[in-house]
Amino acid sequence: MKATERLTEKNLEHTESRIALARAALEACLWGEARSNLTAVTSIESNHDESRVCILWAKLEEIENENIHQ
């Protein structure tokens, strides 16, 4: 996560930065951080239905639901 944060810090509001941060947050089990970055992508980008963004949303929801039901 820290490496991705360093790579994206100069262009944080860019869609690709937010997607990279969301992916890194998911891998680091930082659900709130992942949700925050995916929400930012969804609100700033008109093509938020892009498949990779949808896949990240689905992964986040699946993980969060697993944690609730355990």
Jmol script that loads the backbone (N, CA, C; Angstrom):
load data "model"
ATOM      1  N   MET A   1       0.831  -1.183   0.000  1.00  0.00           N
ATOM      2  CA  MET A   1       0.000   0.000   0.000  1.00  0.00           C
ATOM      3  C   MET A   1       0.875   1.247   0.000  1.00  0.00           C
ATOM      4  N   LYS A   2       1.902   1.241   0.828  1.00  0.00           N
ATOM      5  CA  LYS A   2       2.765   2.426   0.918  1.00  0.00           C
ATOM      6  C   LYS A   2       3.459   2.734  -0.406  1.00  0.00           C
ATOM      7  N   ALA A   3       3.889   1.697  -1.113  1.00  0.00           N
ATOM      8  CA  ALA A   3       4.537   1.915  -2.407  1.00  0.00           C
ATOM      9  C   ALA A   3       3.564   2.538  -3.401  1.00  0.00           C
ATOM     10  N   THR A   4       2.331   2.071  -3.404  1.00  0.00           N
ATOM     11  CA  THR A   4       1.318   2.620  -4.306  1.00  0.00           C
ATOM     12  C   THR A   4       0.993   4.059  -3.924  1.00  0.00           C
ATOM     13  N   GLU A   5       0.936   4.339  -2.630  1.00  0.00           N
ATOM     14  CA  GLU A   5       0.694   5.715  -2.185  1.00  0.00           C
ATOM     15  C   GLU A   5       1.798   6.656  -2.671  1.00  0.00           C
ATOM     16  N   ARG A   6       3.035   6.189  -2.585  1.00  0.00           N
ATOM     17  CA  ARG A   6       4.151   7.030  -3.059  1.00  0.00           C
ATOM     18  C   ARG A   6       4.064   7.260  -4.574  1.00  0.00           C
ATOM     19  N   LEU A   7       3.684   6.230  -5.310  1.00  0.00           N
ATOM     20  CA  LEU A   7       3.595   6.349  -6.768  1.00  0.00           C
ATOM     21  C   LEU A   7       2.467   7.280  -7.211  1.00  0.00           C
ATOM     22  N   THR A   8       1.410   7.360  -6.432  1.00  0.00           N
ATOM     23  CA  THR A   8       0.232   8.115  -6.854  1.00  0.00           C
ATOM     24  C   THR A   8       0.101   9.480  -6.191  1.00  0.00           C
ATOM     25  N   GLU A   9       0.971   9.813  -5.245  1.00  0.00           N
ATOM     26  CA  GLU A   9       0.790  11.033  -4.459  1.00  0.00           C
ATOM     27  C   GLU A   9       0.793  12.319  -5.288  1.00  0.00           C
ATOM     28  N   LYS A  10       1.482  12.365  -6.380  1.00  0.00           N
ATOM     29  CA  LYS A  10       1.542  13.593  -7.179  1.00  0.00           C
ATOM     30  C   LYS A  10       0.336  13.769  -8.101  1.00  0.00           C
ATOM     31  N   ASN A  11      -0.426  12.705  -8.277  1.00  0.00           N
ATOM     32  CA  ASN A  11      -1.589  12.780  -9.168  1.00  0.00           C
ATOM     33  C   ASN A  11      -2.750  11.979  -8.564  1.00  0.00           C
ATOM     34  N   LEU A  12      -3.044  12.266  -7.322  1.00  0.00           N
ATOM     35  CA  LEU A  12      -4.013  11.486  -6.564  1.00  0.00           C
ATOM     36  C   LEU A  12      -5.408  11.492  -7.169  1.00  0.00           C
ATOM     37  N   GLU A  13      -5.813  12.582  -7.778  1.00  0.00           N
ATOM     38  CA  GLU A  13      -7.178  12.667  -8.289  1.00  0.00           C
ATOM     39  C   GLU A  13      -7.374  11.997  -9.648  1.00  0.00           C
ATOM     40  N   HIS A  14      -6.317  11.493 -10.230  1.00  0.00           N
ATOM     41  CA  HIS A  14      -6.438  10.799 -11.511  1.00  0.00           C
ATOM     42  C   HIS A  14      -7.104   9.440 -11.292  1.00  0.00           C
ATOM     43  N   THR A  15      -7.939   9.065 -12.214  1.00  0.00           N
ATOM     44  CA  THR A  15      -8.677   7.806 -12.113  1.00  0.00           C
ATOM     45  C   THR A  15      -7.751   6.617 -11.922  1.00  0.00           C
ATOM     46  N   GLU A  16      -6.669   6.568 -12.676  1.00  0.00           N
ATOM     47  CA  GLU A  16      -5.750   5.430 -12.577  1.00  0.00           C
ATOM     48  C   GLU A  16      -5.103   5.353 -11.199  1.00  0.00           C
ATOM     49  N   SER A  17      -4.827   6.500 -10.606  1.00  0.00           N
ATOM     50  CA  SER A  17      -4.266   6.519  -9.249  1.00  0.00           C
ATOM     51  C   SER A  17      -5.263   5.935  -8.258  1.00  0.00           C
ATOM     52  N   ARG A  18      -6.507   6.357  -8.361  1.00  0.00           N
ATOM     53  CA  ARG A  18      -7.545   5.875  -7.447  1.00  0.00           C
ATOM     54  C   ARG A  18      -7.773   4.369  -7.611  1.00  0.00           C
ATOM     55  N   ILE A  19      -7.745   3.890  -8.840  1.00  0.00           N
ATOM     56  CA  ILE A  19      -7.924   2.454  -9.076  1.00  0.00           C
ATOM     57  C   ILE A  19      -6.749   1.673  -8.484  1.00  0.00           C
ATOM     58  N   ALA A  20      -5.545   2.171  -8.687  1.00  0.00           N
ATOM     59  CA  ALA A  20      -4.367   1.505  -8.121  1.00  0.00           C
ATOM     60  C   ALA A  20      -4.430   1.493  -6.599  1.00  0.00           C
ATOM     61  N   LEU A  21      -4.850   2.602  -6.006  1.00  0.00           N
ATOM     62  CA  LEU A  21      -4.966   2.674  -4.547  1.00  0.00           C
ATOM     63  C   LEU A  21      -6.058   1.733  -4.032  1.00  0.00           C
ATOM     64  N   ALA A  22      -7.161   1.650  -4.741  1.00  0.00           N
ATOM     65  CA  ALA A  22      -8.232   0.742  -4.329  1.00  0.00           C
ATOM     66  C   ALA A  22      -7.752  -0.701  -4.369  1.00  0.00           C
ATOM     67  N   ARG A  23      -7.060  -1.067  -5.425  1.00  0.00           N
ATOM     68  CA  ARG A  23      -6.543  -2.434  -5.558  1.00  0.00           C
ATOM     69  C   ARG A  23      -5.536  -2.742  -4.445  1.00  0.00           C
ATOM     70  N   ALA A  24      -4.640  -1.807  -4.189  1.00  0.00           N
ATOM     71  CA  ALA A  24      -3.641  -2.007  -3.132  1.00  0.00           C
ATOM     72  C   ALA A  24      -4.308  -2.100  -1.762  1.00  0.00           C
ATOM     73  N   ALA A  25      -5.318  -1.284  -1.530  1.00  0.00           N
ATOM     74  CA  ALA A  25      -6.030  -1.318  -0.252  1.00  0.00           C
ATOM     75  C   ALA A  25      -6.733  -2.662  -0.057  1.00  0.00           C
ATOM     76  N   LEU A  26      -7.329  -3.182  -1.112  1.00  0.00           N
ATOM     77  CA  LEU A  26      -7.964  -4.502  -1.015  1.00  0.00           C
ATOM     78  C   LEU A  26      -6.940  -5.566  -0.644  1.00  0.00           C
ATOM     79  N   GLU A  27      -5.779  -5.521  -1.268  1.00  0.00           N
ATOM     80  CA  GLU A  27      -4.730  -6.496  -0.982  1.00  0.00           C
ATOM     81  C   GLU A  27      -4.209  -6.353   0.442  1.00  0.00           C
ATOM     82  N   ALA A  28      -4.257  -5.132   0.977  1.00  0.00           N
ATOM     83  CA  ALA A  28      -3.782  -4.874   2.331  1.00  0.00           C
ATOM     84  C   ALA A  28      -4.890  -5.001   3.381  1.00  0.00           C
ATOM     85  N   CYS A  29      -6.082  -5.426   2.951  1.00  0.00           N
ATOM     86  CA  CYS A  29      -7.241  -5.586   3.846  1.00  0.00           C
ATOM     87  C   CYS A  29      -7.663  -4.270   4.496  1.00  0.00           C
ATOM     88  N   LEU A  30      -7.541  -3.190   3.755  1.00  0.00           N
ATOM     89  CA  LEU A  30      -7.961  -1.868   4.218  1.00  0.00           C
ATOM     90  C   LEU A  30      -9.271  -1.529   3.519  1.00  0.00           C
ATOM     91  N   TRP A  31     -10.354  -2.089   4.033  1.00  0.00           N
ATOM     92  CA  TRP A  31     -11.642  -1.999   3.352  1.00  0.00           C
ATOM     93  C   TRP A  31     -12.142  -0.565   3.215  1.00  0.00           C
ATOM     94  N   GLY A  32     -12.010   0.235   4.252  1.00  0.00           N
ATOM     95  CA  GLY A  32     -12.469   1.619   4.193  1.00  0.00           C
ATOM     96  C   GLY A  32     -11.709   2.428   3.158  1.00  0.00           C
ATOM     97  N   GLU A  33     -10.422   2.204   3.097  1.00  0.00           N
ATOM     98  CA  GLU A  33      -9.576   2.886   2.113  1.00  0.00           C
ATOM     99  C   GLU A  33      -9.955   2.462   0.695  1.00  0.00           C
ATOM    100  N   ALA A  34     -10.206   1.182   0.513  1.00  0.00           N
ATOM    101  CA  ALA A  34     -10.624   0.685  -0.803  1.00  0.00           C
ATOM    102  C   ALA A  34     -11.948   1.321  -1.205  1.00  0.00           C
ATOM    103  N   ARG A  35     -12.895   1.338  -0.276  1.00  0.00           N
ATOM    104  CA  ARG A  35     -14.214   1.922  -0.559  1.00  0.00           C
ATOM    105  C   ARG A  35     -14.090   3.414  -0.885  1.00  0.00           C
ATOM    106  N   SER A  36     -13.264   4.120  -0.161  1.00  0.00           N
ATOM    107  CA  SER A  36     -13.073   5.550  -0.388  1.00  0.00           C
ATOM    108  C   SER A  36     -12.540   5.829  -1.794  1.00  0.00           C
ATOM    109  N   ASN A  37     -11.563   5.048  -2.215  1.00  0.00           N
ATOM    110  CA  ASN A  37     -10.991   5.244  -3.547  1.00  0.00           C
ATOM    111  C   ASN A  37     -11.943   4.817  -4.650  1.00  0.00           C
ATOM    112  N   LEU A  38     -12.685   3.754  -4.452  1.00  0.00           N
ATOM    113  CA  LEU A  38     -13.660   3.336  -5.452  1.00  0.00           C
ATOM    114  C   LEU A  38     -14.803   4.341  -5.553  1.00  0.00           C
ATOM    115  N   THR A  39     -15.202   4.897  -4.435  1.00  0.00           N
ATOM    116  CA  THR A  39     -16.237   5.928  -4.450  1.00  0.00           C
ATOM    117  C   THR A  39     -15.754   7.147  -5.224  1.00  0.00           C
ATOM    118  N   ALA A  40     -14.493   7.513  -5.030  1.00  0.00           N
ATOM    119  CA  ALA A  40     -13.922   8.655  -5.751  1.00  0.00           C
ATOM    120  C   ALA A  40     -13.918   8.384  -7.253  1.00  0.00           C
ATOM    121  N   VAL A  41     -13.543   7.186  -7.653  1.00  0.00           N
ATOM    122  CA  VAL A  41     -13.540   6.828  -9.075  1.00  0.00           C
ATOM    123  C   VAL A  41     -14.949   6.922  -9.629  1.00  0.00           C
ATOM    124  N   THR A  42     -15.902   6.398  -8.896  1.00  0.00           N
ATOM    125  CA  THR A  42     -17.283   6.385  -9.349  1.00  0.00           C
ATOM    126  C   THR A  42     -17.840   7.790  -9.497  1.00  0.00           C
ATOM    127  N   SER A  43     -17.443   8.691  -8.603  1.00  0.00           N
ATOM    128  CA  SER A  43     -18.003  10.036  -8.645  1.00  0.00           C
ATOM    129  C   SER A  43     -17.306  10.959  -9.644  1.00  0.00           C
ATOM    130  N   ILE A  44     -16.042  10.703  -9.983  1.00  0.00           N
ATOM    131  CA  ILE A  44     -15.325  11.621 -10.876  1.00  0.00           C
ATOM    132  C   ILE A  44     -15.260  11.137 -12.314  1.00  0.00           C
ATOM    133  N   GLU A  45     -15.558   9.892 -12.543  1.00  0.00           N
ATOM    134  CA  GLU A  45     -15.355   9.325 -13.873  1.00  0.00           C
ATOM    135  C   GLU A  45     -16.686   8.878 -14.465  1.00  0.00           C
ATOM    136  N   SER A  46     -16.965   9.335 -15.646  1.00  0.00           N
ATOM    137  CA  SER A  46     -18.236   8.963 -16.269  1.00  0.00           C
ATOM    138  C   SER A  46     -18.268   7.499 -16.700  1.00  0.00           C
ATOM    139  N   ASN A  47     -17.109   6.884 -16.890  1.00  0.00           N
ATOM    140  CA  ASN A  47     -17.095   5.471 -17.283  1.00  0.00           C
ATOM    141  C   ASN A  47     -16.838   4.578 -16.065  1.00  0.00           C
ATOM    142  N   HIS A  48     -17.476   4.930 -14.933  1.00  0.00           N
ATOM    143  CA  HIS A  48     -17.283   4.173 -13.708  1.00  0.00           C
ATOM    144  C   HIS A  48     -17.820   2.759 -13.791  1.00  0.00           C
ATOM    145  N   ASP A  49     -18.524   2.451 -14.861  1.00  0.00           N
ATOM    146  CA  ASP A  49     -19.003   1.088 -15.031  1.00  0.00           C
ATOM    147  C   ASP A  49     -17.976   0.211 -15.750  1.00  0.00           C
ATOM    148  N   GLU A  50     -16.792   0.740 -15.920  1.00  0.00           N
ATOM    149  CA  GLU A  50     -15.709  -0.026 -16.522  1.00  0.00           C
ATOM    150  C   GLU A  50     -15.541  -1.340 -15.758  1.00  0.00           C
ATOM    151  N   SER A  51     -15.300  -2.407 -16.468  1.00  0.00           N
ATOM    152  CA  SER A  51     -15.305  -3.737 -15.852  1.00  0.00           C
ATOM    153  C   SER A  51     -14.329  -3.868 -14.692  1.00  0.00           C
ATOM    154  N   ARG A  52     -13.147  -3.302 -14.786  1.00  0.00           N
ATOM    155  CA  ARG A  52     -12.186  -3.478 -13.687  1.00  0.00           C
ATOM    156  C   ARG A  52     -12.635  -2.760 -12.425  1.00  0.00           C
ATOM    157  N   VAL A  53     -13.339  -1.646 -12.572  1.00  0.00           N
ATOM    158  CA  VAL A  53     -13.875  -0.953 -11.398  1.00  0.00           C
ATOM    159  C   VAL A  53     -15.005  -1.782 -10.795  1.00  0.00           C
ATOM    160  N   CYS A  54     -15.846  -2.337 -11.634  1.00  0.00           N
ATOM    161  CA  CYS A  54     -16.935  -3.198 -11.159  1.00  0.00           C
ATOM    162  C   CYS A  54     -16.389  -4.427 -10.451  1.00  0.00           C
ATOM    163  N   ILE A  55     -15.320  -4.989 -10.975  1.00  0.00           N
ATOM    164  CA  ILE A  55     -14.714  -6.166 -10.351  1.00  0.00           C
ATOM    165  C   ILE A  55     -14.170  -5.811  -8.967  1.00  0.00           C
ATOM    166  N   LEU A  56     -13.534  -4.660  -8.838  1.00  0.00           N
ATOM    167  CA  LEU A  56     -13.022  -4.236  -7.533  1.00  0.00           C
ATOM    168  C   LEU A  56     -14.159  -3.999  -6.542  1.00  0.00           C
ATOM    169  N   TRP A  57     -15.255  -3.376  -6.997  1.00  0.00           N
ATOM    170  CA  TRP A  57     -16.425  -3.188  -6.134  1.00  0.00           C
ATOM    171  C   TRP A  57     -16.952  -4.544  -5.679  1.00  0.00           C
ATOM    172  N   ALA A  58     -17.075  -5.481  -6.598  1.00  0.00           N
ATOM    173  CA  ALA A  58     -17.600  -6.810  -6.265  1.00  0.00           C
ATOM    174  C   ALA A  58     -16.700  -7.517  -5.264  1.00  0.00           C
ATOM    175  N   LYS A  59     -15.403  -7.412  -5.463  1.00  0.00           N
ATOM    176  CA  LYS A  59     -14.460  -8.039  -4.542  1.00  0.00           C
ATOM    177  C   LYS A  59     -14.594  -7.441  -3.142  1.00  0.00           C
ATOM    178  N   LEU A  60     -14.709  -6.121  -3.073  1.00  0.00           N
ATOM    179  CA  LEU A  60     -14.866  -5.447  -1.787  1.00  0.00           C
ATOM    180  C   LEU A  60     -16.145  -5.905  -1.089  1.00  0.00           C
ATOM    181  N   GLU A  61     -17.243  -5.921  -1.821  1.00  0.00           N
ATOM    182  CA  GLU A  61     -18.520  -6.343  -1.238  1.00  0.00           C
ATOM    183  C   GLU A  61     -18.465  -7.791  -0.768  1.00  0.00           C
ATOM    184  N   GLU A  62     -17.847  -8.647  -1.552  1.00  0.00           N
ATOM    185  CA  GLU A  62     -17.728 -10.056  -1.187  1.00  0.00           C
ATOM    186  C   GLU A  62     -16.922 -10.208   0.098  1.00  0.00           C
ATOM    187  N   ILE A  63     -15.805  -9.523   0.181  1.00  0.00           N
ATOM    188  CA  ILE A  63     -14.948  -9.608   1.374  1.00  0.00           C
ATOM    189  C   ILE A  63     -15.678  -9.062   2.605  1.00  0.00           C
ATOM    190  N   GLU A  64     -16.324  -7.923   2.451  1.00  0.00           N
ATOM    191  CA  GLU A  64     -17.035  -7.333   3.587  1.00  0.00           C
ATOM    192  C   GLU A  64     -18.172  -8.232   4.051  1.00  0.00           C
ATOM    193  N   ASN A  65     -18.891  -8.837   3.135  1.00  0.00           N
ATOM    194  CA  ASN A  65     -19.978  -9.743   3.505  1.00  0.00           C
ATOM    195  C   ASN A  65     -19.465 -11.004   4.170  1.00  0.00           C
ATOM    196  N   GLU A  66     -18.312 -11.512   3.752  1.00  0.00           N
ATOM    197  CA  GLU A  66     -17.705 -12.672   4.400  1.00  0.00           C
ATOM    198  C   GLU A  66     -17.376 -12.339   5.841  1.00  0.00           C
ATOM    199  N   ASN A  67     -16.832 -11.150   6.077  1.00  0.00           N
ATOM    200  CA  ASN A  67     -16.444 -10.745   7.428  1.00  0.00           C
ATOM    201  C   ASN A  67     -17.661 -10.562   8.329  1.00  0.00           C
ATOM    202  N   ILE A  68     -18.767 -10.112   7.776  1.00  0.00           N
ATOM    203  CA  ILE A  68     -19.985  -9.908   8.559  1.00  0.00           C
ATOM    204  C   ILE A  68     -20.568 -11.246   8.994  1.00  0.00           C
ATOM    205  N   HIS A  69     -20.526 -12.236   8.109  1.00  0.00           N
ATOM    206  CA  HIS A  69     -21.162 -13.527   8.373  1.00  0.00           C
ATOM    207  C   HIS A  69     -20.288 -14.510   9.137  1.00  0.00           C
ATOM    208  N   GLN A  70     -19.099 -14.117   9.483  1.00  0.00           N
ATOM    209  CA  GLN A  70     -18.216 -15.049  10.212  1.00  0.00           C
ATOM    210  C   GLN A  70     -18.420 -14.939  11.706  1.00  0.00           C
TER     211      GLN A  70
END
end "model"
wireframe off; spacefill off
backbone 0.3
color backbone group
